[in-house]
Amino acid sequence: MTAMRINLTRTAVTLALCTTTALTAVPSAHAQEEAKPQNGFTLLQRLVLGAGRAKVATETPQAVTALEQQDIDERQASTVTDLLKDVPNVSVIGGANRALGQSFNIRGIGKGESASDEGRIIVNVDGVPQFFEQYRMGGFFNDPELFKRVEVLRGPASSTLYGSGALGGVVNFETKDASDFLADGQTGTLKLKGTYDSNPNGYLTSAILALRLSDYAEVLLTGNYRTADAFRDGGGLEVQGSEFTTPNGMAKGTFYLDEARERKVQLSYSQFTSDQDNQGYSQLQPTGAFGTVDRVVNNKQAQISYEDAATDNPWLDLKLSLSYNNITNEQTNASLGAFSSIGQDSTYGYESYQFLGQNTFEWTGDTYENYLTVGGQIIRQNRTTGTATPLGHHPEGTDFQTGIFVQNEFIWNDRLTLIPGVRFDYQRLSGGDSVGVLTGAAVPADKSDTAFSPKIAALYKFTDTFSVFGSYAHTERFPSIDEIYSNDYGVGRTPNYSLGLKKEKSNNYEMGFVVSTTDLIQAGDSFDFKTTGFYNKIDDLIVRQRNMYPQYVNVGRAEIYGVEFEAGYESNNFFADAGLGLTVGTDLTNNTALTEVAPAELNIGAGYRLPDRGLSFGWEGRFVFAETKVPMPTAATTDFAAERLRRASFNTHDVYINWRPDMESQFAGWEASFRVENVFDTRYRDFLSNDNGKGRTFKVSLAKQFGW
């Protein structure tokens, strides 16, 4: 398998270099033409909104992936795993195939088993952070049906805009708007959708109502009901506790304050509920010593925002938002065997308030453009337990953070782009009263600290076909409430808090190049290729000590490096894309492989479309290599995660057909998708996943939109 890994790596690198050499020889006249495929753009031509000023991925000096509404619909996603499984160096881990929460791993950062992992990757829905930490549970609770866009920004360069400590990167989800469904002249639209999933016998019913109340007011109401039985893996075995029922919905109102619709106020409220019985208490061992528990998870989010694009005023492009997010996990009927002492009924919760504001100033000249963004963010997060007896392994407390940031984007002669940025953050942690009750000692004094996150990124276009980019980013991650005040099961024990924890510090370097050309094989086609190499060195890494005190300690240094290849081709009929992620991680203190770095993975897809009939069909393949670098567990290190670390190689294949007639067709407004996932019923388990993956699955969906 090692030889196979090396051979594939060499093949991929050789192919990339050969492709680049061939494409850079294409006459520049071809690249200067603006012709694009009539029916789509490659993933690398997608508009990126979350890295600063809107730009396509090929012109962004950062590794980014953007998925849009059509991608979400055609993948018939029931969890975010279905959306992100093809993104290079990105994994959904923990309960990846369950509705009861997912966690993310980006470039070997994040494993979903402690508070450290949630803070290293920032996850937002409409700019509102989604943070939930409970031992070996996922931290993201939402339904893909609410979203119209997903962006993954890999690497810590995103810390400038989103918060210090984004060592792995940022995942941004954007919800639907009424304007996405209302055509010109329409006052209302109703879209009904139904989906069936054969493997877990799952159903989705969805209704979206969009209303234009006037030229200045629009309202969106959407409701989804999703339910499924326990799914089976490729060996036909039922995965215990994977059944679920998740009603969810959203209400959003958009109110324009001027005729040009540049100033607007938006109010929204959404709620996701997951009701699941007989869940494995740790999600890692559904049966055995940990036993089972019933869980009801609620994720409630409310937001009011104001935007003023002010296209006639270069000094004003303002965005303000005030939001509230409350995630709770109510646990009852625990049957925990040897761990019955922690099996009391409980309601774990994270309640957060956020204010976010930013403005962009614009300067332009004959040969340059300059965009300066300044902003600030305030977040107050309350962590609660809601048990009769305080729990040392889930301490209560408050995390208050405030930050200011500046990012400038300078573009010279449409060739050189420079993006420096800097962010300053302040944190104050306060332990809850229950922390003192647990130990019988006084609650420790508040702990405060500051963090500094500078960066600089550059991209240079040698020609309209070929460009290079590079960046340096430093960021610092604050310890969390759990890491500072966790006291394990220490009722009555001498306090063993981790008050001396240092910040994690990351220095990340990236370099890469982009090839982007048109008219490569036929008139109007498009080909894009992007390569990103990265090196990330982390100091004072925070880890959890199993059954040792204090619970969390700084262990020294780690390095993570790798490369990502992304390619896409689009023509009027044929389309294809590919992505390869290779990452290596080393604990420099102990000279061992990091245990959260996923193995190499190659994703390839190809398809054909018939534009006149609104049809497209194709194939997608995942080729995942074996994970053999992580250390074998020993008697001293064995824990409940050890059996997940080493993984065999596997590959899965999906086929699909989509029908989306154009607006001139007699079937306008109809949409249909049919998909077969894991065609060969392969039995596999993704790295750091608690469960085997789904076996062969047939999915079908039908939707109809009515307008008036």
N, C-alpha and C positions, 0 to 999 in steps of 0.2 A: 504493500500500500504506500510505503514511503516513496518507492520508485515511481509509482503511479502519480503521486502528488508532485514530485519533482518534474516528471515528464510533462504533466499538464501545465505546470507553471511556466516551464520553458516554452512550450507550444504557444501559450497565451501571449507571453512577452514577445516572442518572435513574430507572431501574427500581428500584434499591435505595431511593432516597428516597421514591418513590411507594409502594412496598410498606410501608416503615416507617410512613409517614403513615397508610395505611389500617389497618395492624394495631394501631397504638397507639390507634386509636379503638374497638377492640373492647371491649365492656363487660368490666370487671374481674372480674365474676362468672364469666365463662368461664375466665379465667386461674386463678381460685382452685380450680377443680375439679381433682381429681387424675386424672381419666380419661386414659388413654393408649391408643394403639393396641394391639390385642390381639396383633399379630404382629410388632412391631418398634418401634425407636426411631430417630429421625433420628441422623445422625452427631454432631450437636451435643448430643444427649442421652446420648451414651456416657459412661460413667464414666472419669474421668481419674485415674490412680494416680501419675504421675510428677512432679506439680507440688507435692506436699506431701500434705496430708490429702485423701483421696479425695473427688472432687466431679465433677459433670457438667461438660461443656465450656462450657455456657452460663453457669456460675457461676465459671468460671476466668478471672482477669484476665490472660490470656495466650492467644496463638494456639496451639491444640493440635488434633491430630487423632488419634483412637484407632480402630484396626481390630481386630476380634475374630475368633474362630475361624471363624465362618460366613463372614465376608468373605474370609478367606484361602482357605478351601475352595472357595468359589464362583468365585473368580478363577482357580483352577487355576494358581497362580503357580509358575513354574520358577526365577525369580530375584526379588530384591526390587524390581526395576524394575516387575514386574507388580503389586506391592502398592501402590507409592507414586506411580504415574504420575498419579493424579487429585488429589493433595494440593496445594493452592494454594502457589505459590512454592517448591516442592520438586522437585528433579530428581535422577535417578540418572544419573551421567555416566561418561565414560571407556568402559570395556567394558560398557556398560549392559545389553546383551542377551547377554553371555557369562557362563558360570558361573565364570570365572577372575577373580573380584573385581569389586566395584562401588565407586564413590565417590559422595559426596552433595554437592549444592549446595542451600543453603537461603538464600533471599533474596539471591542474588548472591554468596554466600560459598562458596568451594570449587570447584576445577576439576580436581583429581586429577592434577596434574603435578609437585608438589613436596611436601616435608615440611610446608610451611605449611598446606596444605589439610586434611591429616588432623587437625591439632590444633585447627582452628577449628570443627569439628563433632565432638561427642563421640558415639560409637556404643557402646552397651552391649548385651550379651546376658546376661540375668538379673543385671544390675548389674555385669558384668565388662567393662571397656573392651576394644574391638577396635581395635587400632592396628597398621597395617602401611603402610610407605612404601617404595616402590621406583619409580624414575623411570617415569612414565606407565603405572603399573599400578594397578588398583583396590585398595582397602584392606580390603574386607569380603568374607569367605569363609564362606558358610553356606547352608543350604537352607531355604526357606520352610516345608517340610513339618514342621520341628521346632518351629515357633512356633504359639502360640495367641493372641498379642496383639502389636500393634505400636503404639507411641505416638511421635508426632513433636511435639516442643516447639520452636516456632520462636522465634528471638531469644535474646539473651544473658542474659535473666533466669534461665535455667536454670543459669547458672554457680554460683549459690549452693549447690545440692545436688550438682552433678556435676563441678565443677572449673573453675578459672579458665581463660579462653580460649575458652569456647564462644560465639564471636562469631556463628556462624550458628544454633546451637541444639543440640538433643540428639535422637537417635533411639534409642529403647529397644525391644528385642525381648525377649519373655518366652516361655520354652519350655513345652511341655505338662507336665501333672502327671497322676499316676495317678487322682486324684480327679475329673479331667475326664471320665473314661470309666466310673467305677464308680458304679452306681446304688445306692440303699439296699438292703441285703440281698444284694447280689452279692459274691462272693469273687473273681471274675475276669472279664475282658473281653478279647476278641481282635478287633481291627479290621484288616481287609485292604482294600487299596486298589490300584487300577490306573489309570493315566492314559496316554492316547496324544495326541501332538501332531503334526499332519500336516506342518507346514512343515519342521522339522528332523528329521522322522521320529523323534521323541523318545518315550521310554517312562519311566514311573515305576512301580516296584513298592514297596509300603510295607506294613509290618506293625507293629502296636502291641499290646503285651501289657501289661495292667494287672492287678496281683494285690493283693488285700487279704489279707495274711498273718495279721493279727489286727486287733482294734479299734484297735491302736496302731501298725500298720506297713503301709505300702503301697509297692509297687515298680512302676516303669514301665520297660519295655524297648521301644525302637523302632529299626527299621532301615529305611533307604530306599536304593534303587538307582536312580539316574537316569542316562540316557544319551541322546545325540542326535547326529545328523549335523550337518554345517554347514548353517545356515539360509540361505534366499534372501530378498532384499529385494523390494520391490514391483515392481522391474523384472526380476525373475527371475534376478538375478545372485547367485552363491554368495558368501557372506562367508567368506573364507579364515580358517581357524583357529578358527571358532566351534563346531566339534564338541567334545563333552566327554563324560566319564564321571565321575560324582560319587557314589561310595558314601558314606553318612554314617549316623550313628546316635547314640543317647543311652541312658544308663542313669541312672535317678534313684530314690533311695529316700527316703521321708518317714516319720519316726518321731515319733509324738506322745507327749508326756511326761505328759499329764494327760487325764482323762476328757472334759473340755470341749474338747479339741483346740486349746487356745490356745497351748500351748508345743510347739514342734516343732523337730526337727533334720532337715536335708535334706542329702543327699550326691548329687552328680551328676557325670557324666563324659560328654563328647560329643566326637565327632571328625568333621570334614569333610575329604574328600580330593577333589581335582580333578586329573585326569590328562589333559593335553592336549599334543599334538605339533604341530610346525610353527607355533608361535605367532609373530606379529610381535614382534620384540624390544621395540619401544616401544609396542605395541598401537595406535599411531597410523598407522604405515605397515606393513601386513602384508607388503608386498613392497618391493623397492628396496634402498637402501643399507643399511638396518638388518638385513635378512635375517630369519632365523627361529631359533627355539630351542624345545627340548622342556621342558615345565614340569610338575612335580608339586608341588602346594600342599597342605599339611596344616595344619589348624587344630584344635588339641587344647585342651580346656578342662576343668578340674576345679574343684569348689567344694564347700565345706562351710559351711552357714549355720545360724544359730539365731534363732528368733523367739519372743517372748513377748508376746502381745496384751494379756493381763492386764486384761480388761474391768472387773474389780472393783477395780482399782487405778489411779486416774487419773494416778499418777506414773510408771507403767511401761508403755511400749509399745516394746520393745527389738528391734533387729535387728542382728545381727552376721554377718559373712561373711569367709571367707578363701578366696582363689581363685588359680588358676594358669592362665595362658594362653600357648600357644606356637604361633606361626604361622611356618611355614617355606616357602620357595619354592626347590625344587631344580631348577637349570637345567643341561641337558646338550645335547650335539650342536648347539652353536651354529654357525650359518653366517651370519656377519655382514658379509661383503664388506669394504668399506672400513673397517668398525669391528671387524675381527677382533681388534684388540689388547685389546678388553674382552670377548672371547668365550670366556674360559676357563670351565670348569665351576665352578659356584658354588652355595652354599646360603645365600640371604639369610634372616635370621631376626629375629623379635622375641619375646623371652621375658619375661613380666611376672608379678609377684607383687603381690597387692593384699590389704590388710585394710581393711574398711569397717565402721564401727559408728555407730549413731544411736539416740537415744531421744526419744520425744515425751511431754511433760508436758501434762496437761489440767486446765484450770480452767473451771467452768461456773457460771452464775448464772441468775436468772430472765430476764434480758434479754441475756445475752452468753455466748459460748463463746470459749475461748482455747486454742490449741495451740502449744506451744513445742517445736521440734525442734532438738536439738544433736547434733553428730556430728563424726567425724574420718575421714580417709582417708590411707592410706599406699600408695604405688605405687613399685615398683622395676622398671625396664624395661632389659633388656640387648639391644643391637643388635649382630648378628653378620653376618659375610660368608661365611666358610668357603671362601676361595679360596687357591690356592697363592701368589699375589701380592696384597698389599693393594690395595684399590680406593679411589682418592681420592674417587670420586663416591658411595660408600656407606661412610662411615667407621663404624668400630665404636666403641662406648662404652656408658655407663650413665647413665640418667636417673632420679634419685631425687626423688620429690615427696611432700610431706606437707601436709595441709591440715586446718583446722578450720572448721566452719560453724555458723551459728545462723540459724534462720528461725522467725518467729512469725506465727501466723495468728489474728487477732482478728475475731470476728463479733458485731456488735451488732444486736439486735432482728431478726435474720434479714434485715437490709437492707444494712448496711454491712460490707464485708469489707476489712481492712487486712492486707497481708502484707509486712512489712519483713524484710530478711535481709542477712547479711554473711558473707564468706568470706575467710580468710587462707591463702595457700599459700606454701610454700618449695620451691625447686628447687635441686638440685646436679647439674651435668653433669660427667662424667668421660670424657675421651677414652680409647679403648682403646690397648693397646701398639702395634697395627698402624698407628695414626695417626703415631707417631714413626718406625716402620720405613719408611713410605712416603716421608717427606721427608728422612730421615736426620738429623732434629733431635729435640730432647727433646719429649715429649708436653706440651702446654700444661697449666698448672695448672688445677685444677678451677674451674668457673665456677658461682657461686651467685647467687640473687636471690630476691626475695619479690614476691607479687602480692596485690592488694586488690580485692575484688569486692563492693560494696554494691548494694542494690536496695530499692525500695519499690513496691508495687503496691496498687491499690485498686479495688473494685467497689461500686457503689451501685445498689440496686433502688428506682427511683421507684415502681413498681408491680410486681405479680407478672408483668406482661407485658413491662415495659421496664426495662432497666438500662444503665448506662454504666460504663466502666472505663478505667484508665490506669496507666502504670508508667514508672519510670526505673530503668535498670540500667547500672552501670559494670563493666567487666571488663578484665583484662589477660592477654595470652597470652605465655607464655614461649617463647623460641626453642628449637628442637629440636636433637638431636644432629647431624642432617644439616646444619642451617642454620649451626651453629657450626663444625663440624670439616670440612665438605666441602672437598676440595682439587682437585676436578675430576680430570683425568687427569694430575695433577702429580707423577709419579714422579720423584724426584730434584730437584724444583723447590724454590725458596724457599717455605716455608709461606705460604699465603695464606688462613688461616682468617678467619672472621668473628667474632672474639672481641669486637668492640665493638658487636655487635647490641643494640638496645634492645628492650624488650617492646613488643608492640602494645597499644594502649589504645583501648577502645571505649566510647562513651557512646550509649546507645540509649533512645529515647522512644517510647512507644506510647499510642494512645488508640483507643477504639472504643465500640460500643454493641451491645446484644443485644435482639432481639425474640423472645419465646417465648410461644406461645399454643396453646390447645386449642379444640376445637369450632369451628373456623374455617369449614369447609364442611359437615361432618356431625358427628354426635355421636361423640366419642371420637377424632377425628383430632388431629394435632399439627403445628404449623409452627414452625420456628426459623430465625432469621436473625442472623448475626453479622458485623460489619464491624470490621476492625482496620487502623488506619493506623500506620506506623512510620517513624522517622528514626534512622539509625545513622551516627555519625561516628567514623571510625577514624584514629588518629594513629600515626605511626611504622610504617606498613604495611611488612611484610617481603616482598620480591620476590626472585626468582632472576634474576641477570644471565647472559644466554647468552654463553658464551665470553669472559667478563670476570672480573676478580679484584678483590676477593674474590667468591665465588659469590653470597652473599646480602647484601643491604643494606636499610636503612630508606629509604623513598622519600618520606615526608611524610604527606599526609593524603588521605583518601577519604571520600565520603559516599554512603550508600545509603538510599533512601527509597521508599515504595510503600504499597500498600493491598491488603487481602485481603477478598473477599466470600465468605461461605459460607451456604448455605441448604439446608433439608431439609424435606420434607413426608411424613408417614406417616398412612395410614388403614388400615382393616381390609383393603382390597384394593389401592388405588393408593399408590405411593410414588415420590418423585422427590428429587433432590439436585442442587446446582450449586455450583461453586467458580470464582472468578476471581482470579488473581494478577497484579498490575502492579508492577514494580520498576524503578527507575532508579538507576544508579550512576555516579559521577563521580570521576575522579582529580583532586583539587583542586590538586595540585602542577603538573600539566601541562595541566589543563583539558580532559581528554579522557574519553570514556566508558570505564568499566571493562569489561574484556574477559570477565568471568566472570558477568555478569548476564544471565540467561535472558530471552527475550522474553515478552510477555504471553501468557497461556494461559487459555482458558475450558473448563471441564469440566462436562458436563451428562449426567445419567442419569435414566431414568424406567422404571417397570415396573409390573407387575400381578401379584397373587398370588391363588391359589385355596386358602385355608387348609384346607378340607375334603379337598382332594386332595394337599396338600403340594407344590403347584406354584407356581413364580414364574418370570416371564420378563420380559425387558426389553431396553433399548438404552442404550449409553454412547457419548458422543462427545467427542473432544478437538479443540479448535480453537486451533491454535498460530499466532501471528502472526510475521511476518518479523522477523529481527534485522538492523537496518540502522544502529544507532547506534555500534557498535564501529568503531574507526578502521581504515581500509584499510591493509594491510601495505605497507611501503616497502622499498627496497633495504637500509636500515639496520636494519629491524625484522623482516624476513622470517625466520620459523623454521618448523619442521614443524607448528606449531599454527595457522598463519595461515589455511590453507584451511578450517578448521572454524568460523571466527568468524562470518562472515556466512551467514545461513540464510534460505531462502525459507519462506513461510507454508505450512501444510498442515493437513489435518484427517483424522482417522481415526474409524472407527465400528466398534463391537463389538455383537453381539447374543448373548443367552444364554437358556437355560432350565435351571432347577434343580428337582430332585425330592427332597424330604425329608419322607417320611411321618411323622405324629405317632406317639407311643408306643402309641396305641390301635389303630392300623392293623394289618392282617395283614402288611403289608410293613415293620413297624417294624424299624429297624436298617439298612435300605438307604438309600443316598444315590447320586444320579446328577446329573451336570452335563454340559451340552453348550454349547460356546461357539465363536463365530466371531469372530476378531479381525482387524481391518483388512479389513473386508468388501469394500471396493472396491479392494483390492490397491494401495494408494497407496505410491508410492516417496517416502521422506522420511528425514531424519536429524535427530535431536534435537540441540539446541544443546549443544556441548561433548561430544558423543558421538563415539567413534572410528569407529563403523560406521553404515551405514544401518540403519533399523529393519526389523523382520520384515515380509514380505509377508503375504498372506492366510493365516490359520492356523486350522485346525479342531482343537478340543480336546474330548476326551471323557474323563470319569472315572466310575468305578463303585466304590463302597465298601460293605462289609457288616460290621456289628458283631455279634459273638456274645457273650452274657453267660451266666454261670452262678452 
